[in-house]
Amino acid sequence: MAEYWQPTAQGYFARVSKQPALDAVAEGSTKEAADNLARLKKDELAKEAEKALKDTGWLPAILRMA
C-alpha cells in the first residue's frame, strides 16, 4: 500500500487532529521532528508533516497490513 498512497496535507493531515499528525511524524520520521512541528498551527503543521513523511512509506494503522 505504501507504494500507492502518500500522507499529504490535503488528503490526510488536514483531516486528522493535531496530535495524530504529530504522532505520525514521530513514528515515521523522528520524535524531534514532531517536537519541532508541535508549535505550528494546524494548516502549517499539515504541510510540514507531509514534507517530513514524503517517501518514507509511513501508513496510518488502518492502511497497514496485518
CHARMM-style PDB file with segment names, atoms N, HN, CA, C and O in Angstrom:
ATOM      1  N   MET     1       0.823  -1.198   0.000  1.00  0.00      PROA
ATOM      2  CA  MET     1       0.000   0.000   0.000  1.00  0.00      PROA
ATOM      3  C   MET     1       0.868   1.263   0.000  1.00  0.00      PROA
ATOM      4  O   MET     1       0.489   2.275  -0.590  1.00  0.00      PROA
ATOM      5  N   ALA     2       2.012   1.208   0.650  1.00  0.00      PROA
ATOM      6  HN  ALA     2       2.320   0.387   1.129  1.00  0.00      PROA
ATOM      7  CA  ALA     2       2.893   2.377   0.729  1.00  0.00      PROA
ATOM      8  C   ALA     2       3.383   2.819  -0.651  1.00  0.00      PROA
ATOM      9  O   ALA     2       3.771   3.973  -0.835  1.00  0.00      PROA
ATOM     10  N   GLU     3       3.365   1.908  -1.607  1.00  0.00      PROA
ATOM     11  HN  GLU     3       3.050   0.971  -1.456  1.00  0.00      PROA
ATOM     12  CA  GLU     3       3.772   2.262  -2.967  1.00  0.00      PROA
ATOM     13  C   GLU     3       2.731   3.130  -3.672  1.00  0.00      PROA
ATOM     14  O   GLU     3       3.050   3.831  -4.632  1.00  0.00      PROA
ATOM     15  N   TYR     4       1.494   3.081  -3.195  1.00  0.00      PROA
ATOM     16  HN  TYR     4       1.235   2.512  -2.415  1.00  0.00      PROA
ATOM     17  CA  TYR     4       0.393   3.748  -3.879  1.00  0.00      PROA
ATOM     18  C   TYR     4      -0.189   4.938  -3.136  1.00  0.00      PROA
ATOM     19  O   TYR     4      -0.922   5.732  -3.724  1.00  0.00      PROA
ATOM     20  N   TRP     5       0.121   5.074  -1.870  1.00  0.00      PROA
ATOM     21  HN  TRP     5       0.717   4.428  -1.392  1.00  0.00      PROA
ATOM     22  CA  TRP     5      -0.515   6.114  -1.059  1.00  0.00      PROA
ATOM     23  C   TRP     5       0.535   6.904  -0.298  1.00  0.00      PROA
ATOM     24  O   TRP     5       1.464   6.332   0.271  1.00  0.00      PROA
ATOM     25  N   GLN     6       0.384   8.212  -0.292  1.00  0.00      PROA
ATOM     26  HN  GLN     6      -0.371   8.677  -0.754  1.00  0.00      PROA
ATOM     27  CA  GLN     6       1.261   9.102   0.461  1.00  0.00      PROA
ATOM     28  C   GLN     6       0.403   9.951   1.392  1.00  0.00      PROA
ATOM     29  O   GLN     6      -0.670  10.402   0.991  1.00  0.00      PROA
ATOM     30  N   PRO     7       0.852  10.179   2.624  1.00  0.00      PROA
ATOM     31  CA  PRO     7       0.118  11.077   3.510  1.00  0.00      PROA
ATOM     32  C   PRO     7       0.376  12.523   3.099  1.00  0.00      PROA
ATOM     33  O   PRO     7       1.486  13.029   3.268  1.00  0.00      PROA
ATOM     34  N   THR     8      -0.630  13.181   2.569  1.00  0.00      PROA
ATOM     35  HN  THR     8      -1.532  12.770   2.432  1.00  0.00      PROA
ATOM     36  CA  THR     8      -0.469  14.560   2.102  1.00  0.00      PROA
ATOM     37  C   THR     8      -1.189  15.522   3.035  1.00  0.00      PROA
ATOM     38  O   THR     8      -2.018  15.123   3.853  1.00  0.00      PROA
ATOM     39  N   ALA     9      -0.856  16.785   2.894  1.00  0.00      PROA
ATOM     40  HN  ALA     9      -0.183  17.110   2.230  1.00  0.00      PROA
ATOM     41  CA  ALA     9      -1.504  17.816   3.709  1.00  0.00      PROA
ATOM     42  C   ALA     9      -3.003  17.819   3.454  1.00  0.00      PROA
ATOM     43  O   ALA     9      -3.790  17.817   4.401  1.00  0.00      PROA
ATOM     44  N   GLN    10      -3.402  17.824   2.213  1.00  0.00      PROA
ATOM     45  HN  GLN    10      -2.763  17.826   1.444  1.00  0.00      PROA
ATOM     46  CA  GLN    10      -4.831  17.871   1.860  1.00  0.00      PROA
ATOM     47  C   GLN    10      -5.540  16.547   2.094  1.00  0.00      PROA
ATOM     48  O   GLN    10      -6.665  16.523   2.593  1.00  0.00      PROA
ATOM     49  N   GLY    11      -4.897  15.457   1.739  1.00  0.00      PROA
ATOM     50  HN  GLY    11      -3.983  15.476   1.333  1.00  0.00      PROA
ATOM     51  CA  GLY    11      -5.557  14.167   1.767  1.00  0.00      PROA
ATOM     52  C   GLY    11      -5.582  13.481   3.119  1.00  0.00      PROA
ATOM     53  O   GLY    11      -6.436  12.627   3.360  1.00  0.00      PROA
ATOM     54  N   TYR    12      -4.662  13.837   4.009  1.00  0.00      PROA
ATOM     55  HN  TYR    12      -3.969  14.531   3.813  1.00  0.00      PROA
ATOM     56  CA  TYR    12      -4.632  13.162   5.297  1.00  0.00      PROA
ATOM     57  C   TYR    12      -4.508  14.140   6.469  1.00  0.00      PROA
ATOM     58  O   TYR    12      -5.378  14.179   7.340  1.00  0.00      PROA
ATOM     59  N   PHE    13      -3.445  14.919   6.492  1.00  0.00      PROA
ATOM     60  HN  PHE    13      -2.739  14.888   5.785  1.00  0.00      PROA
ATOM     61  CA  PHE    13      -3.154  15.731   7.673  1.00  0.00      PROA
ATOM     62  C   PHE    13      -4.177  16.828   7.945  1.00  0.00      PROA
ATOM     63  O   PHE    13      -4.361  17.213   9.100  1.00  0.00      PROA
ATOM     64  N   ALA    14      -4.835  17.333   6.938  1.00  0.00      PROA
ATOM     65  HN  ALA    14      -4.686  17.020   6.000  1.00  0.00      PROA
ATOM     66  CA  ALA    14      -5.882  18.331   7.163  1.00  0.00      PROA
ATOM     67  C   ALA    14      -7.131  17.694   7.766  1.00  0.00      PROA
ATOM     68  O   ALA    14      -7.996  18.397   8.288  1.00  0.00      PROA
ATOM     69  N   ARG    15      -7.228  16.382   7.696  1.00  0.00      PROA
ATOM     70  HN  ARG    15      -6.526  15.811   7.272  1.00  0.00      PROA
ATOM     71  CA  ARG    15      -8.423  15.674   8.150  1.00  0.00      PROA
ATOM     72  C   ARG    15      -8.286  15.024   9.524  1.00  0.00      PROA
ATOM     73  O   ARG    15      -9.266  14.533  10.084  1.00  0.00      PROA
ATOM     74  N   VAL    16      -7.077  15.023  10.060  1.00  0.00      PROA
ATOM     75  HN  VAL    16      -6.281  15.422   9.605  1.00  0.00      PROA
ATOM     76  CA  VAL    16      -6.874  14.487  11.414  1.00  0.00      PROA
ATOM     77  C   VAL    16      -6.527  15.633  12.342  1.00  0.00      PROA
ATOM     78  O   VAL    16      -6.077  16.689  11.896  1.00  0.00      PROA
ATOM     79  N   SER    17      -6.735  15.427  13.630  1.00  0.00      PROA
ATOM     80  HN  SER    17      -7.100  14.569  13.993  1.00  0.00      PROA
ATOM     81  CA  SER    17      -6.398  16.479  14.589  1.00  0.00      PROA
ATOM     82  C   SER    17      -4.875  16.589  14.721  1.00  0.00      PROA
ATOM     83  O   SER    17      -4.122  15.782  14.177  1.00  0.00      PROA
ATOM     84  N   LYS    18      -4.463  17.589  15.443  1.00  0.00      PROA
ATOM     85  HN  LYS    18      -5.075  18.244  15.886  1.00  0.00      PROA
ATOM     86  CA  LYS    18      -3.043  17.907  15.555  1.00  0.00      PROA
ATOM     87  C   LYS    18      -2.229  16.761  16.173  1.00  0.00      PROA
ATOM     88  O   LYS    18      -1.151  16.434  15.677  1.00  0.00      PROA
ATOM     89  N   GLN    19      -2.736  16.152  17.245  1.00  0.00      PROA
ATOM     90  HN  GLN    19      -3.613  16.417  17.648  1.00  0.00      PROA
ATOM     91  CA  GLN    19      -1.960  15.113  17.929  1.00  0.00      PROA
ATOM     92  C   GLN    19      -1.715  13.885  17.056  1.00  0.00      PROA
ATOM     93  O   GLN    19      -0.587  13.391  17.038  1.00  0.00      PROA
ATOM     94  N   PRO    20      -2.704  13.365  16.334  1.00  0.00      PROA
ATOM     95  CA  PRO    20      -2.401  12.239  15.439  1.00  0.00      PROA
ATOM     96  C   PRO    20      -1.396  12.614  14.339  1.00  0.00      PROA
ATOM     97  O   PRO    20      -0.604  11.772  13.917  1.00  0.00      PROA
ATOM     98  N   ALA    21      -1.423  13.838  13.887  1.00  0.00      PROA
ATOM     99  HN  ALA    21      -2.067  14.522  14.230  1.00  0.00      PROA
ATOM    100  CA  ALA    21      -0.438  14.280  12.887  1.00  0.00      PROA
ATOM    101  C   ALA    21       0.961  14.273  13.489  1.00  0.00      PROA
ATOM    102  O   ALA    21       1.913  13.818  12.856  1.00  0.00      PROA
ATOM    103  N   LEU    22       1.080  14.777  14.711  1.00  0.00      PROA
ATOM    104  HN  LEU    22       0.306  15.147  15.225  1.00  0.00      PROA
ATOM    105  CA  LEU    22       2.382  14.781  15.384  1.00  0.00      PROA
ATOM    106  C   LEU    22       2.854  13.363  15.677  1.00  0.00      PROA
ATOM    107  O   LEU    22       4.040  13.059  15.550  1.00  0.00      PROA
ATOM    108  N   ASP    23       1.931  12.504  16.065  1.00  0.00      PROA
ATOM    109  HN  ASP    23       0.968  12.751  16.168  1.00  0.00      PROA
ATOM    110  CA  ASP    23       2.274  11.099  16.314  1.00  0.00      PROA
ATOM    111  C   ASP    23       2.778  10.429  15.036  1.00  0.00      PROA
ATOM    112  O   ASP    23       3.710   9.627  15.081  1.00  0.00      PROA
ATOM    113  N   ALA    24       2.173  10.752  13.917  1.00  0.00      PROA
ATOM    114  HN  ALA    24       1.415  11.404  13.881  1.00  0.00      PROA
ATOM    115  CA  ALA    24       2.592  10.183  12.634  1.00  0.00      PROA
ATOM    116  C   ALA    24       4.019  10.608  12.298  1.00  0.00      PROA
ATOM    117  O   ALA    24       4.828   9.791  11.856  1.00  0.00      PROA
ATOM    118  N   VAL    25       4.322  11.876  12.506  1.00  0.00      PROA
ATOM    119  HN  VAL    25       3.665  12.539  12.865  1.00  0.00      PROA
ATOM    120  CA  VAL    25       5.676  12.369  12.220  1.00  0.00      PROA
ATOM    121  C   VAL    25       6.679  11.708  13.161  1.00  0.00      PROA
ATOM    122  O   VAL    25       7.763  11.313  12.731  1.00  0.00      PROA
ATOM    123  N   ALA    26       6.330  11.586  14.429  1.00  0.00      PROA
ATOM    124  HN  ALA    26       5.450  11.907  14.778  1.00  0.00      PROA
ATOM    125  CA  ALA    26       7.231  10.936  15.384  1.00  0.00      PROA
ATOM    126  C   ALA    26       7.493   9.484  14.990  1.00  0.00      PROA
ATOM    127  O   ALA    26       8.616   8.995  15.110  1.00  0.00      PROA
ATOM    128  N   GLU    27       6.460   8.804  14.524  1.00  0.00      PROA
ATOM    129  HN  GLU    27       5.547   9.202  14.427  1.00  0.00      PROA
ATOM    130  CA  GLU    27       6.590   7.402  14.138  1.00  0.00      PROA
ATOM    131  C   GLU    27       7.320   7.225  12.814  1.00  0.00      PROA
ATOM    132  O   GLU    27       8.168   6.343  12.682  1.00  0.00      PROA
ATOM    133  N   GLY    28       6.996   8.056  11.842  1.00  0.00      PROA
ATOM    134  HN  GLY    28       6.307   8.773  11.950  1.00  0.00      PROA
ATOM    135  CA  GLY    28       7.560   7.897  10.505  1.00  0.00      PROA
ATOM    136  C   GLY    28       8.860   8.630  10.257  1.00  0.00      PROA
ATOM    137  O   GLY    28       9.576   8.333   9.300  1.00  0.00      PROA
ATOM    138  N   SER    29       9.165   9.578  11.110  1.00  0.00      PROA
ATOM    139  HN  SER    29       8.584   9.819  11.887  1.00  0.00      PROA
ATOM    140  CA  SER    29      10.403  10.345  10.981  1.00  0.00      PROA
ATOM    141  C   SER    29      11.149  10.235  12.308  1.00  0.00      PROA
ATOM    142  O   SER    29      11.769   9.211  12.593  1.00  0.00      PROA
ATOM    143  N   THR    30      11.087  11.295  13.121  1.00  0.00      PROA
ATOM    144  HN  THR    30      10.583  12.127  12.889  1.00  0.00      PROA
ATOM    145  CA  THR    30      11.711  11.265  14.448  1.00  0.00      PROA
ATOM    146  C   THR    30      10.849  12.028  15.444  1.00  0.00      PROA
ATOM    147  O   THR    30      10.034  12.868  15.062  1.00  0.00      PROA
ATOM    148  N   LYS    31      11.038  11.729  16.713  1.00  0.00      PROA
ATOM    149  HN  LYS    31      11.701  11.046  17.023  1.00  0.00      PROA
ATOM    150  CA  LYS    31      10.331  12.458  17.758  1.00  0.00      PROA
ATOM    151  C   LYS    31      10.749  13.926  17.746  1.00  0.00      PROA
ATOM    152  O   LYS    31       9.929  14.810  17.995  1.00  0.00      PROA
ATOM    153  N   GLU    32      12.001  14.181  17.463  1.00  0.00      PROA
ATOM    154  HN  GLU    32      12.667  13.463  17.261  1.00  0.00      PROA
ATOM    155  CA  GLU    32      12.497  15.555  17.412  1.00  0.00      PROA
ATOM    156  C   GLU    32      11.798  16.342  16.301  1.00  0.00      PROA
ATOM    157  O   GLU    32      11.460  17.512  16.481  1.00  0.00      PROA
ATOM    158  N   ALA    33      11.586  15.699  15.162  1.00  0.00      PROA
ATOM    159  HN  ALA    33      11.861  14.748  15.016  1.00  0.00      PROA
ATOM    160  CA  ALA    33      10.875  16.359  14.065  1.00  0.00      PROA
ATOM    161  C   ALA    33       9.461  16.717  14.494  1.00  0.00      PROA
ATOM    162  O   ALA    33       8.979  17.813  14.208  1.00  0.00      PROA
ATOM    163  N   ALA    34       8.795  15.791  15.181  1.00  0.00      PROA
ATOM    164  HN  ALA    34       9.187  14.900  15.413  1.00  0.00      PROA
ATOM    165  CA  ALA    34       7.444  16.045  15.668  1.00  0.00      PROA
ATOM    166  C   ALA    34       7.442  17.170  16.695  1.00  0.00      PROA
ATOM    167  O   ALA    34       6.567  18.035  16.668  1.00  0.00      PROA
ATOM    168  N   ASP    35       8.411  17.163  17.595  1.00  0.00      PROA
ATOM    169  HN  ASP    35       9.123  16.461  17.617  1.00  0.00      PROA
ATOM    170  CA  ASP    35       8.507  18.225  18.605  1.00  0.00      PROA
ATOM    171  C   ASP    35       8.684  19.590  17.947  1.00  0.00      PROA
ATOM    172  O   ASP    35       8.130  20.583  18.419  1.00  0.00      PROA
ATOM    173  N   ASN    36       9.441  19.645  16.875  1.00  0.00      PROA
ATOM    174  HN  ASN    36       9.891  18.838  16.491  1.00  0.00      PROA
ATOM    175  CA  ASN    36       9.653  20.909  16.159  1.00  0.00      PROA
ATOM    176  C   ASN    36       8.380  21.409  15.490  1.00  0.00      PROA
ATOM    177  O   ASN    36       8.211  22.615  15.306  1.00  0.00      PROA
ATOM    178  N   LEU    37       7.485  20.502  15.127  1.00  0.00      PROA
ATOM    179  HN  LEU    37       7.622  19.522  15.276  1.00  0.00      PROA
ATOM    180  CA  LEU    37       6.242  20.892  14.464  1.00  0.00      PROA
ATOM    181  C   LEU    37       5.122  21.227  15.445  1.00  0.00      PROA
ATOM    182  O   LEU    37       4.119  21.827  15.059  1.00  0.00      PROA
ATOM    183  N   ALA    38       5.282  20.851  16.687  1.00  0.00      PROA
ATOM    184  HN  ALA    38       6.097  20.364  17.001  1.00  0.00      PROA
ATOM    185  CA  ALA    38       4.215  20.988  17.682  1.00  0.00      PROA
ATOM    186  C   ALA    38       3.753  22.435  17.877  1.00  0.00      PROA
ATOM    187  O   ALA    38       2.597  22.667  18.234  1.00  0.00      PROA
ATOM    188  N   ARG    39       4.609  23.377  17.656  1.00  0.00      PROA
ATOM    189  HN  ARG    39       5.548  23.189  17.367  1.00  0.00      PROA
ATOM    190  CA  ARG    39       4.259  24.783  17.874  1.00  0.00      PROA
ATOM    191  C   ARG    39       3.477  25.396  16.712  1.00  0.00      PROA
ATOM    192  O   ARG    39       2.945  26.499  16.837  1.00  0.00      PROA
ATOM    193  N   LEU    40       3.405  24.695  15.596  1.00  0.00      PROA
ATOM    194  HN  LEU    40       3.837  23.799  15.494  1.00  0.00      PROA
ATOM    195  CA  LEU    40       2.762  25.235  14.400  1.00  0.00      PROA
ATOM    196  C   LEU    40       1.241  25.150  14.485  1.00  0.00      PROA
ATOM    197  O   LEU    40       0.680  24.296  15.171  1.00  0.00      PROA
ATOM    198  N   LYS    41       0.597  26.061  13.767  1.00  0.00      PROA
ATOM    199  HN  LYS    41       1.052  26.755  13.209  1.00  0.00      PROA
ATOM    200  CA  LYS    41      -0.862  25.983  13.624  1.00  0.00      PROA
ATOM    201  C   LYS    41      -1.186  24.830  12.683  1.00  0.00      PROA
ATOM    202  O   LYS    41      -0.328  24.366  11.932  1.00  0.00      PROA
ATOM    203  N   LYS    42      -2.423  24.378  12.733  1.00  0.00      PROA
ATOM    204  HN  LYS    42      -3.120  24.754  13.343  1.00  0.00      PROA
ATOM    205  CA  LYS    42      -2.851  23.162  12.035  1.00  0.00      PROA
ATOM    206  C   LYS    42      -2.519  23.160  10.542  1.00  0.00      PROA
ATOM    207  O   LYS    42      -1.995  22.163  10.044  1.00  0.00      PROA
ATOM    208  N   ASP    43      -2.803  24.230   9.820  1.00  0.00      PROA
ATOM    209  HN  ASP    43      -3.228  25.040  10.225  1.00  0.00      PROA
ATOM    210  CA  ASP    43      -2.563  24.215   8.370  1.00  0.00      PROA
ATOM    211  C   ASP    43      -1.083  24.138   8.036  1.00  0.00      PROA
ATOM    212  O   ASP    43      -0.696  23.440   7.099  1.00  0.00      PROA
ATOM    213  N   GLU    44      -0.257  24.842   8.784  1.00  0.00      PROA
ATOM    214  HN  GLU    44      -0.572  25.410   9.544  1.00  0.00      PROA
ATOM    215  CA  GLU    44       1.184  24.788   8.550  1.00  0.00      PROA
ATOM    216  C   GLU    44       1.744  23.437   8.992  1.00  0.00      PROA
ATOM    217  O   GLU    44       2.644  22.896   8.349  1.00  0.00      PROA
ATOM    218  N   LEU    45       1.223  22.902  10.068  1.00  0.00      PROA
ATOM    219  HN  LEU    45       0.493  23.341  10.591  1.00  0.00      PROA
ATOM    220  CA  LEU    45       1.619  21.583  10.545  1.00  0.00      PROA
ATOM    221  C   LEU    45       1.340  20.529   9.474  1.00  0.00      PROA
ATOM    222  O   LEU    45       2.172  19.656   9.230  1.00  0.00      PROA
ATOM    223  N   ALA    46       0.185  20.609   8.845  1.00  0.00      PROA
ATOM    224  HN  ALA    46      -0.491  21.318   9.044  1.00  0.00      PROA
ATOM    225  CA  ALA    46      -0.174  19.649   7.799  1.00  0.00      PROA
ATOM    226  C   ALA    46       0.836  19.682   6.655  1.00  0.00      PROA
ATOM    227  O   ALA    46       1.248  18.632   6.162  1.00  0.00      PROA
ATOM    228  N   LYS    47       1.230  20.862   6.235  1.00  0.00      PROA
ATOM    229  HN  LYS    47       0.895  21.716   6.635  1.00  0.00      PROA
ATOM    230  CA  LYS    47       2.203  20.992   5.140  1.00  0.00      PROA
ATOM    231  C   LYS    47       3.565  20.433   5.537  1.00  0.00      PROA
ATOM    232  O   LYS    47       4.207  19.727   4.759  1.00  0.00      PROA
ATOM    233  N   GLU    48       3.996  20.753   6.746  1.00  0.00      PROA
ATOM    234  HN  GLU    48       3.475  21.327   7.377  1.00  0.00      PROA
ATOM    235  CA  GLU    48       5.306  20.300   7.199  1.00  0.00      PROA
ATOM    236  C   GLU    48       5.322  18.797   7.484  1.00  0.00      PROA
ATOM    237  O   GLU    48       6.331  18.129   7.254  1.00  0.00      PROA
ATOM    238  N   ALA    49       4.218  18.275   7.980  1.00  0.00      PROA
ATOM    239  HN  ALA    49       3.399  18.817   8.167  1.00  0.00      PROA
ATOM    240  CA  ALA    49       4.121  16.835   8.217  1.00  0.00      PROA
ATOM    241  C   ALA    49       4.212  16.081   6.888  1.00  0.00      PROA
ATOM    242  O   ALA    49       4.858  15.037   6.799  1.00  0.00      PROA
ATOM    243  N   GLU    50       3.562  16.617   5.867  1.00  0.00      PROA
ATOM    244  HN  GLU    50       3.037  17.465   5.940  1.00  0.00      PROA
ATOM    245  CA  GLU    50       3.661  15.995   4.536  1.00  0.00      PROA
ATOM    246  C   GLU    50       5.107  15.928   4.093  1.00  0.00      PROA
ATOM    247  O   GLU    50       5.564  14.891   3.611  1.00  0.00      PROA
ATOM    248  N   LYS    51       5.836  17.032   4.251  1.00  0.00      PROA
ATOM    249  HN  LYS    51       5.465  17.874   4.642  1.00  0.00      PROA
ATOM    250  CA  LYS    51       7.251  17.054   3.866  1.00  0.00      PROA
ATOM    251  C   LYS    51       8.061  16.046   4.681  1.00  0.00      PROA
ATOM    252  O   LYS    51       8.914  15.344   4.137  1.00  0.00      PROA
ATOM    253  N   ALA    52       7.793  15.979   5.977  1.00  0.00      PROA
ATOM    254  HN  ALA    52       7.101  16.550   6.419  1.00  0.00      PROA
ATOM    255  CA  ALA    52       8.558  15.095   6.859  1.00  0.00      PROA
ATOM    256  C   ALA    52       8.358  13.621   6.512  1.00  0.00      PROA
ATOM    257  O   ALA    52       9.266  12.811   6.697  1.00  0.00      PROA
ATOM    258  N   LEU    53       7.179  13.272   6.012  1.00  0.00      PROA
ATOM    259  HN  LEU    53       6.441  13.930   5.861  1.00  0.00      PROA
ATOM    260  CA  LEU    53       6.880  11.867   5.743  1.00  0.00      PROA
ATOM    261  C   LEU    53       6.933  11.486   4.267  1.00  0.00      PROA
ATOM    262  O   LEU    53       6.669  10.338   3.908  1.00  0.00      PROA
ATOM    263  N   LYS    54       7.268  12.432   3.428  1.00  0.00      PROA
ATOM    264  HN  LYS    54       7.483  13.364   3.720  1.00  0.00      PROA
ATOM    265  CA  LYS    54       7.340  12.154   1.988  1.00  0.00      PROA
ATOM    266  C   LYS    54       8.326  11.019   1.716  1.00  0.00      PROA
ATOM    267  O   LYS    54       9.474  11.054   2.159  1.00  0.00      PROA
ATOM    268  N   ASP    55       7.862  10.033   0.993  1.00  0.00      PROA
ATOM    269  HN  ASP    55       6.929  10.005   0.634  1.00  0.00      PROA
ATOM    270  CA  ASP    55       8.670   8.891   0.563  1.00  0.00      PROA
ATOM    271  C   ASP    55       9.252   8.066   1.706  1.00  0.00      PROA
ATOM    272  O   ASP    55      10.267   7.394   1.519  1.00  0.00      PROA
ATOM    273  N   THR    56       8.632   8.101   2.885  1.00  0.00      PROA
ATOM    274  HN  THR    56       7.808   8.647   3.037  1.00  0.00      PROA
ATOM    275  CA  THR    56       9.114   7.278   3.996  1.00  0.00      PROA
ATOM    276  C   THR    56       8.405   5.932   4.047  1.00  0.00      PROA
ATOM    277  O   THR    56       8.886   5.003   4.695  1.00  0.00      PROA
ATOM    278  N   GLY    57       7.266   5.820   3.370  1.00  0.00      PROA
ATOM    279  HN  GLY    57       6.875   6.575   2.843  1.00  0.00      PROA
ATOM    280  CA  GLY    57       6.492   4.592   3.417  1.00  0.00      PROA
ATOM    281  C   GLY    57       5.576   4.509   4.621  1.00  0.00      PROA
ATOM    282  O   GLY    57       4.944   3.478   4.851  1.00  0.00      PROA
ATOM    283  N   TRP    58       5.497   5.590   5.397  1.00  0.00      PROA
ATOM    284  HN  TRP    58       6.010   6.428   5.210  1.00  0.00      PROA
ATOM    285  CA  TRP    58       4.628   5.586   6.580  1.00  0.00      PROA
ATOM    286  C   TRP    58       3.176   5.473   6.148  1.00  0.00      PROA
ATOM    287  O   TRP    58       2.746   6.112   5.188  1.00  0.00      PROA
ATOM    288  N   LEU    59       2.429   4.651   6.870  1.00  0.00      PROA
ATOM    289  HN  LEU    59       2.778   4.131   7.650  1.00  0.00      PROA
ATOM    290  CA  LEU    59       0.995   4.476   6.647  1.00  0.00      PROA
ATOM    291  C   LEU    59       0.259   4.576   7.972  1.00  0.00      PROA
ATOM    292  O   LEU    59       0.779   4.136   8.997  1.00  0.00      PROA
ATOM    293  N   PRO    60      -0.942   5.145   7.975  1.00  0.00      PROA
ATOM    294  CA  PRO    60      -1.748   5.098   9.191  1.00  0.00      PROA
ATOM    295  C   PRO    60      -2.130   3.643   9.484  1.00  0.00      PROA
ATOM    296  O   PRO    60      -2.179   2.807   8.582  1.00  0.00      PROA
ATOM    297  N   ALA    61      -2.395   3.365  10.739  1.00  0.00      PROA
ATOM    298  HN  ALA    61      -2.355   4.044  11.472  1.00  0.00      PROA
ATOM    299  CA  ALA    61      -2.652   1.992  11.176  1.00  0.00      PROA
ATOM    300  C   ALA    61      -3.720   1.299  10.350  1.00  0.00      PROA
ATOM    301  O   ALA    61      -3.602   0.105  10.072  1.00  0.00      PROA
ATOM    302  N   ILE    62      -4.751   2.014   9.955  1.00  0.00      PROA
ATOM    303  HN  ILE    62      -4.847   2.983  10.181  1.00  0.00      PROA
ATOM    304  CA  ILE    62      -5.853   1.396   9.211  1.00  0.00      PROA
ATOM    305  C   ILE    62      -5.429   0.901   7.817  1.00  0.00      PROA
ATOM    306  O   ILE    62      -6.095   0.043   7.238  1.00  0.00      PROA
ATOM    307  N   LEU    63      -4.342   1.430   7.287  1.00  0.00      PROA
ATOM    308  HN  LEU    63      -3.801   2.127   7.757  1.00  0.00      PROA
ATOM    309  CA  LEU    63      -3.879   1.014   5.957  1.00  0.00      PROA
ATOM    310  C   LEU    63      -2.749  -0.020   6.004  1.00  0.00      PROA
ATOM    311  O   LEU    63      -2.313  -0.517   4.965  1.00  0.00      PROA
ATOM    312  N   ARG    64      -2.290  -0.330   7.183  1.00  0.00      PROA
ATOM    313  HN  ARG    64      -2.644   0.074   8.027  1.00  0.00      PROA
ATOM    314  CA  ARG    64      -1.201  -1.307   7.309  1.00  0.00      PROA
ATOM    315  C   ARG    64      -1.751  -2.717   7.201  1.00  0.00      PROA
ATOM    316  O   ARG    64      -2.857  -3.005   7.658  1.00  0.00      PROA
ATOM    317  N   MET    65      -0.977  -3.577   6.600  1.00  0.00      PROA
ATOM    318  HN  MET    65      -0.079  -3.344   6.228  1.00  0.00      PROA
ATOM    319  CA  MET    65      -1.341  -4.986   6.502  1.00  0.00      PROA
ATOM    320  C   MET    65      -1.018  -5.669   7.812  1.00  0.00      PROA
ATOM    321  O   MET    65      -0.021  -5.338   8.454  1.00  0.00      PROA
ATOM    322  N   ALA    66      -1.818  -6.587   8.206  1.00  0.00      PROA
ATOM    323  HN  ALA    66      -2.628  -6.856   7.685  1.00  0.00      PROA
ATOM    324  CA  ALA    66      -1.597  -7.320   9.462  1.00  0.00      PROA
ATOM    325  C   ALA    66      -0.522  -8.366   9.280  1.00  0.00      PROA
ATOM    326  OT1 ALA    66      -0.194  -9.085  10.224  1.00  0.00      PROA
TER     327      ALA     66
END
